[in-house]
Amino acid sequence: MNANGKDLLRFPDWSSSTVVVSRRRYATVAIQSVAGQHQFHNILRDCCWCSSTVVVGRSEFVFDPIKWQRKQMNEDFLDLSKMFNAVKSLVRVPSVDPKYKIALLASKQDHCLVDLLHAWQNGKLPVQISSVISNHDRVGNTHVMRFLERHEIPYHYLSKSKEKNVEDEILGLVEDTDFLVLARYMQVLSVNFLKRYGKDVINIHHGLLPSFKGGNPSRQAVGVNLIGATTHFVTEELDGGPIIEQMVERVSHKDNLLSFIQKSENLEKKYLMKAIKSY
């Protein structure tokens, strides 16, 4: 119960376990759990963003199917979302639920693409890759193409021309996916495409956002001591979507062009992977 005597959230069989969210700009999330209830291990981030009408948060629980069956969990959270008029509520149990189906979009640079493919092969990327789509025509006898052929992952080369709408072709290929990943796909997706697809699109930007937007962030950042990479959701505003993961790397006069590129690419690979796992 909160200070006003209103129930906020109670979990099945855990009568004294309550999540309390205050209505400040940055609200601390306090967890009060029963002694010995290890199910609340690693449960919440330190804080969530909220305003007078919006609360955005992410909770993680250790799933115990005996105490809380998967089907019952869906029903409980559906009731909770209706109670608070939630815009969106999602419950996932990765060890039980089907893997998300995604498509990877890439251009000529393939460091992010290769990293994701190898992580998927090694079981470190818990998704199903339905296809790879690119505006770059990779020849057959290359590392990427041999990998895709070996694992029977379709590769679609879509060249841009006035005679055809590439976005229509992409939509036809990804209509059954759960979300899209732009693994250094150097084409801007239109507002029309985003509305028609209607699901999330994750992008890796080779620079720090909201600074250094656009296609040449490195040129904008000449003279800085830190370079970075940002994974974010794609929205109508170019490079303006909500940030998922972001990290920096120190650079100095000792770096040459090669080391600069290597540091940048390592950041991009690591934090695109982390964003997908978080999602």
C-alpha positions in Angstrom: 0.0 0.0 0.0 1.3 3.5 -0.7 0.9 6.6 1.5 -2.6 7.3 0.1 -3.8 3.8 0.8 -3.9 2.7 -2.8 -2.6 -0.7 -4.0 0.3 -0.3 -6.5 1.4 -3.9 -7.3 1.4 -7.2 -5.4 2.8 -10.4 -6.7 1.1 -13.8 -6.3 1.9 -15.5 -2.9 4.3 -12.7 -2.0 1.9 -10.7 0.1 4.5 -8.3 1.6 6.3 -7.7 -1.7 5.4 -4.3 -3.1 6.9 -2.1 -5.9 6.6 1.6 -5.0 7.0 4.3 -7.7 6.9 7.9 -6.7 5.7 10.6 -9.1 8.8 12.7 -9.3 10.7 13.5 -12.5 13.3 10.8 -11.7 11.6 8.3 -9.5 13.5 5.8 -7.4 12.1 2.4 -7.5 12.0 0.8 -4.0 11.6 -3.0 -3.6 10.4 -4.4 -0.3 10.6 -8.2 -0.4 10.0 -11.0 2.0 13.2 -12.3 3.7 14.4 -15.3 1.8 12.5 -14.5 -1.4 15.4 -15.0 -3.8 13.0 -14.7 -6.7 13.6 -10.9 -6.4 17.3 -11.3 -7.3 18.5 -8.7 -9.8 15.0 -7.3 -10.0 15.1 -3.6 -11.1 17.3 -0.9 -12.3 18.2 1.9 -9.9 15.6 4.2 -11.3 13.0 4.8 -14.0 11.9 7.9 -15.8 8.5 9.2 -15.0 6.3 12.3 -15.2 2.9 13.1 -14.0 1.4 10.8 -16.6 4.1 8.5 -17.9 6.2 5.9 -16.2 8.8 4.0 -18.2 10.6 1.1 -16.5 12.0 -2.4 -17.0 11.9 -5.2 -14.4 13.8 -8.4 -14.4 12.7 -11.5 -12.3 14.1 -15.0 -11.9 11.3 -17.1 -13.3 9.9 -19.9 -11.1 7.2 -21.8 -13.1 6.1 -23.6 -10.0 5.2 -20.5 -8.0 4.0 -18.5 -11.0 2.9 -20.3 -14.2 3.7 -18.7 -17.5 0.1 -18.4 -18.6 -0.9 -16.9 -15.3 1.9 -14.3 -15.5 0.5 -13.0 -18.8 -3.0 -12.7 -17.3 -1.7 -10.9 -14.2 0.3 -8.4 -16.2 -2.5 -7.8 -18.6 -4.8 -6.9 -15.7 -2.1 -4.6 -14.3 -1.6 -2.9 -17.6 -5.3 -2.2 -17.9 -5.4 -0.9 -14.4 -2.8 1.8 -15.2 -3.9 2.3 -18.8 -0.5 1.2 -20.1 0.4 2.1 -23.7 2.5 -1.0 -24.0 3.3 -3.9 -21.7 5.5 -6.8 -22.6 6.4 -9.9 -20.6 9.2 -12.2 -21.9 10.7 -15.4 -20.5 13.6 -16.0 -22.8 14.2 -19.6 -21.6 10.5 -20.5 -22.4 9.2 -18.1 -25.0 9.9 -18.5 -28.8 13.0 -16.5 -30.0 12.4 -13.2 -31.6 12.6 -13.3 -35.4 14.7 -10.5 -36.9 16.2 -9.4 -40.2 19.6 -7.7 -40.4 20.1 -4.8 -42.8 23.7 -3.9 -43.8 25.6 -2.0 -46.4 29.2 -2.4 -47.5 30.9 -2.3 -44.1 30.3 -5.7 -42.5 32.0 -5.7 -39.1 28.7 -5.4 -37.2 27.1 -8.0 -39.5 29.9 -10.5 -39.1 30.0 -10.0 -35.3 26.2 -10.7 -35.0 26.3 -13.7 -37.3 29.1 -15.3 -35.3 27.5 -14.6 -32.0 24.3 -16.1 -33.3 26.2 -19.2 -34.5 27.8 -19.6 -31.0 24.5 -19.3 -29.2 25.3 -15.9 -27.7 22.6 -14.0 -29.6 19.2 -15.5 -28.6 17.3 -14.6 -31.8 16.3 -16.2 -35.1 17.8 -14.5 -38.1 15.4 -14.7 -41.0 17.5 -12.9 -43.6 20.2 -10.4 -44.4 19.2 -7.5 -46.6 21.7 -5.2 -48.2 22.2 -2.4 -50.8 25.6 -3.9 -51.4 26.1 -6.8 -53.8 28.5 -9.2 -52.1 30.1 -11.8 -54.4 29.5 -15.4 -53.7 33.0 -16.5 -52.5 33.3 -14.2 -49.5 33.3 -14.9 -45.8 29.9 -13.5 -45.2 28.2 -15.3 -48.2 29.8 -18.6 -47.4 28.6 -18.3 -43.8 25.0 -17.5 -44.9 24.9 -20.3 -47.4 26.2 -22.8 -44.8 23.5 -21.8 -42.4 20.8 -21.3 -45.1 20.1 -17.7 -44.2 18.8 -15.8 -47.3 20.7 -12.9 -48.6 18.8 -10.2 -50.5 20.6 -7.6 -52.5 18.3 -4.7 -53.3 19.7 -2.1 -55.6 18.3 1.4 -55.5 16.8 2.7 -58.8 14.1 5.1 -60.0 12.1 2.2 -61.5 11.4 0.4 -58.2 10.7 1.2 -54.6 13.3 -0.6 -52.5 11.3 -0.1 -49.3 8.3 -2.0 -50.7 10.7 -4.9 -51.4 12.1 -4.7 -47.8 8.6 -4.7 -46.3 7.7 -7.8 -48.3 10.8 -9.6 -46.9 10.4 -8.5 -43.2 6.6 -8.6 -42.6 6.8 -11.7 -40.3 9.8 -10.4 -38.2 9.5 -9.1 -34.7 12.0 -6.2 -35.1 14.8 -5.0 -37.5 18.5 -4.4 -36.8 20.4 -1.9 -38.9 23.9 -3.3 -38.8 25.6 -0.2 -40.4 22.9 0.1 -43.0 23.7 3.4 -44.7 20.3 4.2 -46.1 17.7 6.4 -44.4 14.3 4.6 -43.8 11.4 6.9 -44.6 8.6 7.8 -42.3 6.2 5.9 -44.5 8.3 2.7 -44.1 8.4 3.0 -40.3 4.6 3.5 -40.2 3.9 0.6 -42.5 6.3 -1.8 -40.7 4.9 -0.7 -37.3 7.5 -2.5 -35.2 10.8 -1.5 -33.6 13.9 -0.8 -35.6 17.3 -0.7 -33.9 20.2 1.2 -35.3 23.9 1.6 -34.5 25.2 5.1 -34.9 29.0 5.5 -35.2 29.1 8.6 -33.0 27.6 10.1 -29.8 24.0 11.2 -29.9 22.3 13.6 -29.6 25.6 15.3 -30.7 27.2 14.5 -34.0 24.1 13.4 -35.9 24.1 12.5 -39.6 26.4 10.5 -41.8 29.8 12.0 -40.9 30.1 12.3 -37.1 33.8 11.7 -37.1 34.4 14.9 -39.1 32.2 16.8 -36.7 34.1 15.4 -33.8 37.6 16.5 -35.0 39.7 17.5 -32.0 37.7 15.7 -29.3 39.3 13.2 -26.8 36.5 10.8 -26.9 34.8 8.9 -29.7 31.7 6.8 -29.2 28.8 4.7 -30.5 25.1 4.9 -29.9 22.4 2.3 -30.4 19.0 3.8 -30.6 15.5 3.2 -31.9 14.8 4.6 -35.4 12.1 7.2 -35.4 10.9 9.9 -37.8 13.6 12.2 -36.6 17.0 11.4 -38.1 19.2 9.9 -35.3 16.8 11.3 -32.8 15.2 8.1 -31.5 15.4 6.9 -27.8 18.9 5.7 -26.9 19.3 2.1 -25.8 23.0 1.8 -25.2 25.9 4.2 -25.5 29.7 4.1 -24.8 32.8 6.1 -25.4 36.5 5.3 -26.0 39.4 7.7 -25.4 41.5 8.8 -28.4 44.6 11.0 -28.5 47.3 12.3 -30.8 48.9 8.8 -30.6 46.0 7.4 -32.7 46.3 7.1 -36.4 43.5 6.6 -38.9 43.7 2.8 -38.5 43.6 2.7 -34.7 40.8 5.3 -34.8 38.7 3.1 -37.0 39.4 0.0 -35.0 38.3 1.6 -31.8 35.2 2.9 -33.4 34.2 -0.4 -34.9 34.8 -2.3 -31.7 32.4 0.1 -29.9 29.8 -0.4 -32.6 30.0 -4.2 -32.5 29.9 -4.4 -28.7 27.0 -2.1 -28.1 24.8 -3.2 -31.0 25.1 -6.7 -29.6 24.3 -5.4 -26.1 21.3 -3.5 -27.3 19.8 -6.5 -29.0 20.3 -8.6 -25.9 18.7 -5.9 -23.7 15.8 -5.7 -26.1 
